[in-house]
């Protein structure tokens, strides 16, 4: 039984989580109240020791709105408001309040969130975002300036105007190649004009391809190709690793001349990625890979909505670009789900930078015009295996770039503008 106690010293500001519930009208309000309790006090309402806790801490219902369910039945969207103090100043606790325990319950999907400045201002977000990565690619400062002693003056000239076309990305694969073989591959990809050459997310620190040797060889190979062509390709090694090794691998990557980092927050943690993004000593673009995250989104009746999971939360965690499977590839995302991700990646979010949507997953060169039409110029197109389908990899990459440039040449208006 509660007792009268003075109000808690809280600001009164709240953030909102919108849940989609597969419930009937008769039970929706009770289910909503249960979520408000579960995500905060995790305690029976009747046993809450004071009205101050019940009124100021427990999630309050802001709205209940009918909506269609994924199975065609009726459902509801429920908006719950939580005190900003419940999240503290930590991304981990914000995620816990939003979806910690109710993620274990059937028929609940976290659809979207609304964060006030009191919370958003505590997150630095993407260090580069769309504009910053364009500037990095327009300059020889990345990765050349990381090794000034081996960069001749003529190679250090910066382009005055960042490229405004979509960017090109590919992955070093397949697993099983040696560091020297991957370096030769990276060299040829850079000669062909690929902007971002990343490790495949399956490359870690395996006995057949040690991290240190791979990064050193691939960074040098991309640097050498840039010197020969005047290009500005960036190499992004995969620094996803056990918790005790992530920072050391990221530091080693920068020391060897990497121009960015690939990271899998589903494997090693959203807040680990945030720590990398916030590290001023690293200051490298981060490309987020969706490994293990898919299970949180693909069931439309549970989990987290695509735009929130693959864009908004990643922006809070500092990603500069988000890889996701484009519809029609070898995964099952729909066109509307992909557009939801792209829209959330570039939507207004306080002072946080918009980030690059990176459609991927079995894309072929023939689909480039469709990608440009769907996502606009502020996008990165990731094509892997299809680049290797022709007899000359360099020419195939050049054809990829030419196709992107032709498709984006004044014929496409960015949908997010």
C-alpha positions in Angstrom: 0.0 0.0 0.0 1.4 3.4 -0.9 2.1 6.2 1.5 2.2 9.9 1.1 5.7 11.0 0.5 7.1 14.2 -1.0 7.5 14.3 -4.8 10.7 13.1 -6.3 13.1 15.8 -7.5 12.6 15.2 -11.2 12.4 17.6 -14.1 9.0 16.5 -15.4 10.4 15.9 -18.9 9.5 12.7 -20.5 10.4 10.7 -23.6 7.9 8.6 -25.6 8.0 5.0 -26.8 5.3 3.9 -29.2 4.5 0.1 -29.1 2.4 -1.8 -31.5 0.4 -4.4 -29.6 -1.4 -7.5 -31.0 -4.3 -7.3 -28.4 -8.1 -6.9 -28.4 -9.8 -3.7 -27.3 -10.9 -5.2 -24.1 -7.3 -5.8 -22.9 -5.3 -3.1 -24.5 -5.4 -0.6 -21.6 -4.4 -3.2 -19.0 -1.6 -4.4 -21.3 -0.4 -0.8 -21.7 -0.4 -0.2 -18.0 1.5 -3.4 -17.5 4.2 -2.3 -19.9 4.5 1.0 -18.1 5.2 -0.8 -14.9 7.4 -3.5 -16.4 9.7 -1.0 -18.1 10.3 1.1 -15.0 9.6 -0.2 -11.5 9.1 -3.9 -12.5 6.9 -4.1 -9.5 3.2 -4.8 -8.8 1.2 -1.6 -8.8 -0.5 -2.4 -5.5 2.9 -2.8 -3.8 4.5 0.4 -5.0 5.5 2.1 -1.7 4.6 5.7 -2.6 2.4 7.7 -4.8 5.4 9.8 -5.8 7.0 6.7 -7.5 3.7 5.7 -9.1 3.1 9.2 -10.5 6.6 10.2 -11.5 8.5 7.0 -12.4 6.0 4.6 -13.9 5.4 4.9 -17.6 2.2 6.8 -18.2 -0.2 6.2 -21.1 -0.3 9.1 -23.5 -2.4 7.6 -26.3 -4.0 4.4 -27.5 -4.8 4.2 -31.2 -6.3 1.4 -33.3 -4.1 0.0 -36.1 -3.8 -3.0 -38.4 -1.9 -6.0 -37.2 0.7 -7.8 -39.2 -1.6 -10.9 -39.4 -4.5 -8.8 -40.7 -6.3 -8.6 -37.4 -6.9 -5.5 -35.3 -4.3 -4.1 -32.9 -3.3 -0.9 -31.2 -0.5 1.5 -31.1 0.2 2.6 -27.5 2.3 5.6 -26.6 3.9 5.5 -23.2 5.9 8.4 -21.7 8.8 7.8 -19.3 10.7 10.3 -17.2 14.0 11.2 -18.8 15.7 10.5 -15.4 14.8 6.8 -15.8 17.3 6.6 -18.7 20.0 8.5 -16.8 22.6 9.6 -19.3 23.4 6.2 -20.7 22.4 4.6 -24.0 22.3 1.1 -22.3 19.7 2.3 -19.8 17.7 4.1 -22.4 17.5 0.9 -24.4 16.5 -1.0 -21.3 13.6 1.4 -20.5 12.4 1.4 -24.1 12.4 -2.4 -24.6 14.3 -4.3 -22.0 11.8 -6.7 -20.5 8.9 -6.4 -22.8 11.1 -7.7 -25.6 10.6 -11.0 -23.9 6.8 -10.8 -24.3 4.8 -11.9 -27.4 2.8 -9.4 -29.5 4.8 -6.3 -28.6 6.8 -4.3 -31.2 8.6 -1.1 -30.5 7.6 1.1 -33.4 9.2 4.5 -32.8 10.5 6.8 -30.1 10.4 10.5 -29.4 13.3 12.0 -27.4 13.3 15.5 -26.0 16.5 17.7 -26.1 17.1 16.8 -22.5 18.0 13.3 -23.7 19.2 13.9 -27.3 21.7 16.5 -26.1 23.5 13.8 -24.1 24.4 11.9 -27.3 27.1 13.0 -29.6 25.8 10.8 -32.4 27.6 10.4 -35.7 31.0 12.1 -35.9 30.9 12.4 -39.7 27.4 11.7 -41.0 26.7 12.4 -44.7 28.4 15.7 -45.1 31.5 14.8 -43.1 32.1 11.6 -45.0 31.9 13.5 -48.3 34.5 15.9 -47.0 36.8 13.0 -46.0 36.5 11.5 -49.4 37.2 14.8 -51.1 40.5 15.1 -49.2 43.7 13.2 -49.1 43.7 13.6 -45.3 42.1 10.2 -45.2 44.0 7.9 -45.1 47.1 9.6 -46.5 47.7 12.1 -43.7 47.8 9.3 -41.2 51.2 8.4 -42.7 52.6 11.8 -43.7 56.2 10.5 -44.0 55.2 8.3 -46.9 52.9 10.8 -48.6 54.6 12.9 -51.3 53.3 16.6 -51.5 51.7 16.0 -54.9 49.5 13.2 -53.4 48.3 15.4 -50.5 46.3 17.8 -52.6 42.7 18.0 -51.7 39.7 18.2 -54.0 37.9 21.5 -53.5 34.4 20.0 -53.9 33.2 16.8 -52.3 31.5 14.3 -54.6 27.7 14.7 -54.7 26.9 11.3 -56.3 26.0 8.2 -54.4 29.1 6.5 -52.9 30.4 3.1 -53.9 31.2 0.3 -51.4 32.3 -3.3 -51.6 33.6 -6.0 -49.2 36.8 -7.9 -49.2 35.8 -11.6 -49.5 35.6 -14.5 -49.5 36.7 -15.8 -46.1 39.7 -18.0 -46.6 41.9 -15.6 -48.6 45.2 -14.7 -47.0 46.2 -11.2 -46.0 48.3 -10.8 -49.1 45.5 -12.0 -51.3 43.0 -9.6 -49.7 45.5 -6.8 -50.0 45.8 -7.4 -53.8 42.1 -7.5 -54.0 41.8 -4.2 -52.1 44.4 -2.6 -54.4 42.5 -3.5 -57.5 39.2 -2.3 -56.0 40.8 1.0 -55.2 42.2 1.3 -58.7 38.7 0.8 -60.0 37.4 3.8 -58.0 35.5 2.1 -55.2 35.0 4.7 -52.5 34.7 2.5 -49.4 36.5 -0.9 -49.3 35.5 -2.7 -46.2 36.4 -6.0 -44.6 33.7 -8.6 -44.9 32.0 -8.8 -41.5 33.2 -12.4 -41.4 36.8 -11.4 -41.3 38.0 -11.2 -37.7 41.3 -12.6 -36.4 41.3 -16.1 -37.8 44.5 -18.2 -38.0 44.4 -18.1 -41.8 44.0 -14.3 -41.8 45.3 -12.5 -38.8 43.9 -9.0 -38.1 47.2 -7.2 -37.7 48.7 -8.4 -40.9 45.5 -8.0 -42.9 45.0 -4.4 -41.8 48.5 -3.4 -42.5 48.6 -5.0 -45.9 45.2 -3.8 -47.0 45.7 -0.2 -45.8 49.0 0.0 -47.6 47.5 -1.4 -50.8 44.6 1.1 -50.8 47.1 3.9 -50.0 49.3 2.8 -52.9 46.4 2.7 -55.3 45.3 6.2 -54.3 48.8 7.5 -55.0 48.7 6.0 -58.4 45.3 7.2 -59.4 44.8 10.4 -57.4 41.8 8.7 -55.8 40.6 8.8 -52.2 39.4 5.3 -51.5 39.1 4.4 -47.9 39.8 1.0 -46.3 37.5 0.1 -43.4 38.7 -3.0 -41.4 36.3 -4.9 -39.2 37.0 -4.1 -35.6 34.2 -6.1 -34.1 35.8 -8.2 -31.4 35.6 -9.4 -27.8 35.0 -6.5 -25.4 38.6 -6.4 -24.3 40.0 -6.2 -27.8 37.7 -3.7 -29.6 39.6 -0.5 -28.7 43.0 -2.0 -29.4 42.0 -3.2 -32.8 40.5 0.2 -33.7 43.7 1.9 -32.6 45.8 -0.5 -34.6 43.6 0.1 -37.6 44.1 3.9 -37.4 47.8 3.5 -36.8 48.1 1.4 -40.0 46.2 4.0 -42.1 42.6 2.8 -42.2 40.2 5.4 -43.4 37.2 4.1 -41.3 35.9 1.2 -39.3 33.4 -1.5 -39.9 31.5 -2.5 -36.7 28.7 -5.0 -35.9 26.7 -3.5 -33.0 24.5 -6.6 -32.9 27.5 -8.7 -32.0 29.6 -6.4 -29.8 27.1 -3.8 -28.6 25.5 -0.5 -29.5 27.2 1.3 -26.7 30.6 -0.2 -27.7 30.1 1.5 -31.0 29.1 4.7 -29.3 32.4 4.6 -27.4 34.3 4.2 -30.6 32.5 7.1 -32.2 33.0 9.4 -29.2 36.7 8.6 -29.0 38.5 11.8 -30.2 41.8 9.9 -30.5 40.2 7.6 -33.2 38.0 10.1 -35.1 37.2 7.7 -37.9 33.9 7.1 -39.8 32.0 4.0 -38.7 30.0 1.8 -41.0 27.5 -0.3 -39.1 26.8 -3.9 -40.2 23.5 -5.5 -39.3 24.8 -9.0 -38.3 22.5 -10.5 -35.6 20.2 -7.5 -35.6 17.8 -9.0 -38.2 16.1 -11.3 -35.6 14.9 -8.2 -33.8 13.1 -6.9 -36.8 11.9 -9.5 -39.3 8.9 -10.7 -37.3 6.4 -7.9 -37.9 4.5 -8.6 -34.7 7.4 -8.4 -32.3 10.8 -6.9 -32.0 11.8 -3.4 -33.2 10.6 -1.5 -36.3 13.1 -1.4 -39.1 13.6 2.4 -39.2 14.1 2.6 -35.5 16.5 -0.4 -35.3 18.6 0.1 -38.4 18.7 3.9 -38.3 17.5 5.9 -35.3 19.2 3.7 -32.6 22.4 3.5 -34.7 22.5 7.3 -35.0 22.3 7.5 -31.2 25.1 5.0 -31.1 27.4 7.0 -33.5 27.2 5.1 -36.8 27.9 7.3 -39.8 26.4 4.8 -42.2 24.0 1.8 -41.9 24.1 -1.3 -44.0 20.8 -3.1 -44.5 19.5 -5.6 -47.1 17.7 -4.0 -50.0 14.5 -5.6 -51.1 14.7 -8.2 -53.9 18.1 -9.4 -52.9 18.8 -12.6 -50.9 17.0 -11.3 -47.8 13.3 -10.6 -47.1 13.1 -6.9 -46.3 10.3 -5.2 -48.3 10.6 -2.0 -50.3 8.6 -0.1 -47.7 10.8 -1.4 -44.8 13.9 -0.3 -46.7 12.5 3.1 -47.4 11.6 3.4 -43.7 15.2 2.8 -42.8 16.5 5.4 -45.4 14.0 7.9 -44.2 14.9 7.4 -40.5 18.6 7.6 -41.4 18.2 11.1 -42.8 15.3 12.5 -40.7 15.7 15.3 -38.3 16.9 14.0 -34.9 17.8 17.0 -32.7 21.3 18.1 -33.6 22.5 14.6 -34.6 23.9 14.3 -38.1 21.9 12.4 -40.7 23.6 9.2 -41.8 24.1 7.2 -45.0 21.7 4.4 -45.9 23.6 1.5 -47.4 21.4 -0.9 -49.3 23.1 -4.2 -49.8 22.6 -7.9 -49.8 23.1 -9.6 -53.2 22.8 -6.4 -55.3 23.8 -6.5 -58.9 25.1 -3.8 -61.3 21.9 -4.0 -63.3 20.0 -2.7 -60.3 22.0 0.5 -59.8 19.5 2.8 -61.6 16.7 1.4 -59.3 18.9 2.0 -56.2 19.6 5.6 -57.3 15.9 6.2 -57.9 14.9 4.6 -54.6 17.5 6.2 -52.3 18.9 9.3 -54.1 22.4 10.7 -54.1 23.0 10.7 -50.3 23.3 6.9 -50.3 26.0 4.3 -50.4 25.6 1.3 -52.7 27.3 -1.9 -51.6 27.8 -4.5 -54.3 30.0 -7.5 -53.6 30.0 -10.7 -55.6 28.7 -9.2 -58.8 31.8 -7.1 -59.2 33.7 -10.3 -59.6 31.5 -11.7 -62.3 33.5 -10.2 -65.1 37.0 -11.1 -66.3 38.6 -7.8 -65.2 37.8 -6.6 -61.7 39.2 -3.1 -62.2 37.1 -2.5 -65.3 34.0 -4.0 -63.5 34.5 -1.4 -60.7 34.9 1.4 -63.2 31.7 0.3 -64.9 30.0 0.4 -61.5 31.1 3.9 -60.9 30.2 5.1 -64.4 26.7 3.5 -64.0 26.2 5.3 -60.7 27.4 8.6 -62.2 25.1 8.3 -65.2 22.1 7.3 -63.2 22.6 10.2 -60.7 23.5 12.8 -63.2 20.7 15.3 -62.7 18.0 12.7 -63.1 17.2 11.9 -59.5 16.0 14.1 -56.7 16.9 13.0 -53.2 13.7 11.8 -51.5 14.7 13.0 -48.1 15.0 16.6 -49.2 
